[in-house]
């Protein structure tokens, strides 16, 4: 059976063949490669080298708190109804900002700021304003910077939304996951349809520049019919971007998922039917399939960046600013410099202790070698652009592409026979169906994670 949607051929048998566990490639090497052997000095050296490049900065701030647990969640969160827990965290977060800012060249422009979690709107307005002021006073923020925040729609009102816009946030994201009440109850995230439409109305009236919503397929009690209703209602909301994530059921990694009974999950075939329908509905309603799990309106910056070949991926997902280097603040956040990645302590007590000791609150990291950087560029071109120009890699790194990747190109011939890629003398092009299975193409160039017995989420 082959399904034809605008820009996507859907061969169910082919997708079943390639529905295997693979990294999501928000980075290469993947975060599973981060090691405790990475030192404070390694990170300081990487920041120093980064300063010499004068590349723009992207700043990420992790607010780990949630008032209740969503059973599908794979994030690092702290569940508490006692909001006083945020008071010391903010104090340490500001200290984290100040001590890290001293290592960065103050002339470097910050082009992106993102608050994630957890639930950033766990903070009250006074706390939000305090944190944002400390960010803007310690960094050189570009006048056109993207300043975005994730919110939980259950814990905002109209005044809070307008407040966020008034103090400088210009992009916003919130999770829908599914409109169906039974599904919502099963994952412990009940948010009535009227609430979601009200939140979107407030966001539009506040004139945010871009709105992203998240859906998840593969949740308990979902059916093709029920999720089609969710997709149609999401289209009615008219967001600028839609992320449609595959639920990774990994209770051995995320114990909160043990609250979900596996026998309530849709079958693999039902999941295929759901993603097939979702692509059809969105691509016939003015959304471009960006790749893997993201959709954007044709005039959205993500769509434009993909067409211009400037789309990239980092630990936050797709980004329009490929040149920016990412610095993460707060517990569990990850920094992503050109030569090194570093992750902060996950536990609050360890994060606090490091800052009290006057050291950077990192617990592990990774220094990339030349081969890692070459493969990262190749994988990111595949993941983000759908096309790889061999000459670009050759010119940047002084290699002969076909010689360097002779073994990988032989393997790619098997994927070409299945219609996932087209191999040319100067290009590797990802086909329409290949864009849905792009992780399976990228993994061919991964020289690290296939060697590990690591359980990744499935491709579909």
Secondary structure by P-SEA (a helix, b strand, c coil): cccccccccccaaaaaaacccccccccccccccccccccaaaaaaaaaaaaaaccbbbbbbbbccccccccccccccccccccccaaaaaaaaaaaaaaaaaaccccccccbbbbbccccccccaaaaaaaaaaaaaacccccccbbbbbbccccccaaaaaaaaaaccccbbbbcccccaaaaaaacccccaaaaaaaaaaaaaacccbbbbbbbcccccccaaaaaaaaaaaaaacccbbbbbccccccccccccccccccccccaaaaaaaaaaaaaaaaacccccccccbbbccccaaaaaaaacccccccccccccccbbbbbcccbbbbbcccccccccccaaaaaaaaaaccccccccccccaaaaaaaaaaaaaaccccccaaaaaaaccccccccaaaaaaaaaaaaaaccccccccbbbbcaaaaaaaaaaaaaaccccccccccccccc
